[in-house]
Amino acid sequence: MRKGLRKKILWFILVIFLLLFTRKYLAQLFFVLGKSMEPTIKERRIYLINKAIYRFRLPKKGTVIVFRTTEEPPLYFTKRIVGLPGEIVEIKEGRLFINGRYCPEPYTTINQHWNLKRTEVKKNCFFVIGDNRLIDLSHHLHGQVALRNIVGRIVK
Protein backbone atom coordinates (compact mmCIF):
# COMPACT_ATOMS: atom_id res chain seq x y z
CA MET A 1 0.00 0.00 0.00
CA ARG A 2 2.78 2.41 0.89
CA LYS A 3 4.64 1.68 -2.35
CA GLY A 4 1.45 2.33 -4.35
CA LEU A 5 0.89 5.66 -2.61
CA ARG A 6 4.48 6.71 -3.24
CA LYS A 7 4.09 5.86 -6.94
CA LYS A 8 0.89 7.95 -7.20
CA ILE A 9 2.56 10.91 -5.50
CA LEU A 10 5.53 10.71 -7.89
CA TRP A 11 3.18 10.59 -10.89
CA PHE A 12 1.25 13.57 -9.51
CA ILE A 13 4.49 15.56 -9.07
CA LEU A 14 5.60 14.64 -12.60
CA VAL A 15 2.27 15.76 -14.09
CA ILE A 16 2.40 19.07 -12.19
CA PHE A 17 5.99 19.62 -13.34
CA LEU A 18 5.05 18.93 -16.98
CA LEU A 19 2.07 21.30 -16.80
CA LEU A 20 4.18 24.10 -15.31
CA PHE A 21 6.96 23.51 -17.85
CA THR A 22 4.44 23.58 -20.72
CA ARG A 23 2.85 26.83 -19.50
CA LYS A 24 6.20 28.54 -18.92
CA TYR A 25 8.02 27.51 -22.12
CA LEU A 26 5.71 25.88 -24.69
CA ALA A 27 2.06 27.01 -24.70
CA GLN A 28 -0.46 29.02 -22.73
CA LEU A 29 -4.13 29.92 -22.94
CA PHE A 30 -4.84 33.64 -23.39
CA PHE A 31 -8.18 35.38 -22.76
CA VAL A 32 -8.64 38.32 -25.14
CA LEU A 33 -10.20 41.54 -23.87
CA GLY A 34 -10.67 44.40 -26.32
CA LYS A 35 -11.71 44.81 -29.92
CA SER A 36 -8.50 46.09 -31.50
CA MET A 37 -7.90 42.82 -33.38
CA GLU A 38 -11.44 42.21 -34.64
CA PRO A 39 -12.52 40.64 -36.92
CA THR A 40 -9.43 38.37 -36.84
CA ILE A 41 -9.35 37.81 -33.07
CA LYS A 42 -12.69 38.01 -31.30
CA GLU A 43 -13.11 39.71 -27.94
CA ARG A 44 -13.82 37.54 -24.87
CA ARG A 45 -12.48 34.37 -26.46
CA ILE A 46 -9.69 32.10 -25.32
CA TYR A 47 -6.79 31.43 -27.70
CA LEU A 48 -3.76 29.20 -27.49
CA ILE A 49 -0.34 30.89 -27.60
CA ASN A 50 2.65 29.06 -29.05
CA LYS A 51 5.40 30.31 -26.72
CA ALA A 52 8.21 28.11 -28.04
CA ILE A 53 8.21 29.21 -31.68
CA TYR A 54 10.33 32.34 -31.28
CA ARG A 55 13.05 30.49 -29.42
CA PHE A 56 13.93 28.91 -32.79
CA ARG A 57 13.09 31.59 -35.38
CA LEU A 58 12.18 35.25 -35.66
CA PRO A 59 8.56 36.41 -36.02
CA LYS A 60 7.29 36.95 -39.56
CA LYS A 61 5.36 39.87 -40.97
CA GLY A 62 1.60 39.33 -40.77
CA THR A 63 1.77 37.13 -37.67
CA VAL A 64 -0.65 37.81 -34.80
CA ILE A 65 1.27 37.86 -31.53
CA VAL A 66 0.79 38.39 -27.82
CA PHE A 67 3.28 40.74 -26.19
CA ARG A 68 3.78 42.28 -22.79
CA THR A 69 4.46 45.91 -22.00
CA THR A 70 7.51 47.03 -20.05
CA GLU A 71 5.31 48.47 -17.28
CA GLU A 72 5.06 46.83 -13.88
CA PRO A 73 2.84 44.93 -13.63
CA PRO A 74 2.99 44.18 -17.37
CA LEU A 75 -0.07 44.42 -19.59
CA TYR A 76 -0.62 41.91 -22.40
CA PHE A 77 -1.90 42.74 -25.89
CA THR A 78 -2.63 40.98 -29.17
CA LYS A 79 -1.51 42.76 -32.35
CA ARG A 80 -0.30 41.96 -35.86
CA ILE A 81 3.32 42.40 -36.93
CA VAL A 82 3.46 44.75 -39.92
CA GLY A 83 7.09 45.92 -39.81
CA LEU A 84 10.38 44.08 -39.34
CA PRO A 85 13.68 45.40 -37.96
CA GLY A 86 15.23 48.02 -40.26
CA GLU A 87 12.05 48.64 -42.28
CA ILE A 88 10.42 52.07 -42.61
CA VAL A 89 6.74 51.98 -41.63
CA GLU A 90 4.30 54.73 -42.63
CA ILE A 91 0.51 55.02 -42.71
CA LYS A 92 -1.03 57.51 -45.15
CA GLU A 93 -4.80 57.96 -45.18
CA GLY A 94 -5.21 54.50 -43.68
CA ARG A 95 -2.90 52.72 -46.12
CA LEU A 96 0.19 50.91 -44.85
CA PHE A 97 3.50 51.61 -46.58
CA ILE A 98 6.66 49.62 -45.92
CA ASN A 99 9.89 51.14 -47.26
CA GLY A 100 7.79 53.52 -49.40
CA ARG A 101 5.74 50.74 -51.05
CA TYR A 102 2.04 50.23 -50.47
CA CYS A 103 1.41 47.01 -48.54
CA PRO A 104 -2.15 45.64 -48.97
CA GLU A 105 -3.76 44.30 -45.81
CA PRO A 106 -6.59 41.90 -46.72
CA TYR A 107 -7.36 41.24 -43.04
CA THR A 108 -8.58 44.77 -42.30
CA THR A 109 -10.57 47.71 -43.58
CA ILE A 110 -8.99 51.07 -44.37
CA ASN A 111 -9.63 54.00 -42.06
CA GLN A 112 -8.73 57.13 -44.00
CA HIS A 113 -8.19 59.06 -40.77
CA TRP A 114 -5.16 56.97 -39.84
CA ASN A 115 -1.84 58.71 -40.51
CA LEU A 116 1.55 57.88 -39.09
CA LYS A 117 4.80 59.56 -40.07
CA ARG A 118 7.71 57.49 -41.36
CA THR A 119 9.17 55.40 -38.56
CA GLU A 120 12.21 53.15 -38.80
CA VAL A 121 11.82 49.89 -36.89
CA LYS A 122 14.71 49.48 -34.46
CA LYS A 123 17.03 46.49 -34.32
CA ASN A 124 15.44 43.53 -32.46
CA CYS A 125 12.02 45.23 -32.60
CA PHE A 126 8.84 44.65 -34.58
CA PHE A 127 6.17 47.18 -35.55
CA VAL A 128 2.68 46.08 -34.48
CA ILE A 129 -0.85 47.42 -34.93
CA GLY A 130 -4.34 46.02 -34.52
CA ASP A 131 -6.59 44.87 -37.35
CA ASN A 132 -9.67 46.85 -36.29
CA ARG A 133 -8.95 50.12 -38.05
CA LEU A 134 -12.33 51.58 -37.16
CA ILE A 135 -10.83 52.38 -33.75
CA ASP A 136 -8.88 55.64 -33.59
CA LEU A 137 -5.15 55.11 -34.21
CA SER A 138 -4.11 56.70 -30.91
CA HIS A 139 -6.14 54.12 -28.94
CA HIS A 140 -4.42 50.99 -30.12
CA LEU A 141 -1.14 51.71 -31.80
CA HIS A 142 1.73 50.25 -29.79
CA GLY A 143 4.38 50.79 -32.40
CA GLN A 144 7.60 48.98 -31.76
CA VAL A 145 7.80 45.90 -29.58
CA ALA A 146 11.12 44.35 -28.59
CA LEU A 147 11.59 40.67 -29.39
CA ARG A 148 12.17 39.95 -25.69
CA ASN A 149 8.63 41.23 -24.93
CA ILE A 150 6.90 38.95 -27.42
CA VAL A 151 5.22 36.13 -25.48
CA GLY A 152 4.27 34.05 -28.51
CA ARG A 153 2.09 33.57 -31.58
CA ILE A 154 -1.67 33.11 -31.48
CA VAL A 155 -2.65 29.68 -32.80
CA LYS A 156 -5.92 29.79 -34.73
Secondary structure, 3 states (H helix, E strand, C coil): CHHHHHHHHHHHHHHHHHHHHHHHHHEEEEECCCCCCCCCCCCCCEEEEECCHHHCCCCCCCCEEEEECCCCCCCEEEEEEEECCCCEEEEECCEEEECCEECCCCCCCCCCCCCEEEEECCCCEEEEECCCCCCCHHHHEEEEEEHHHEEEEEEC
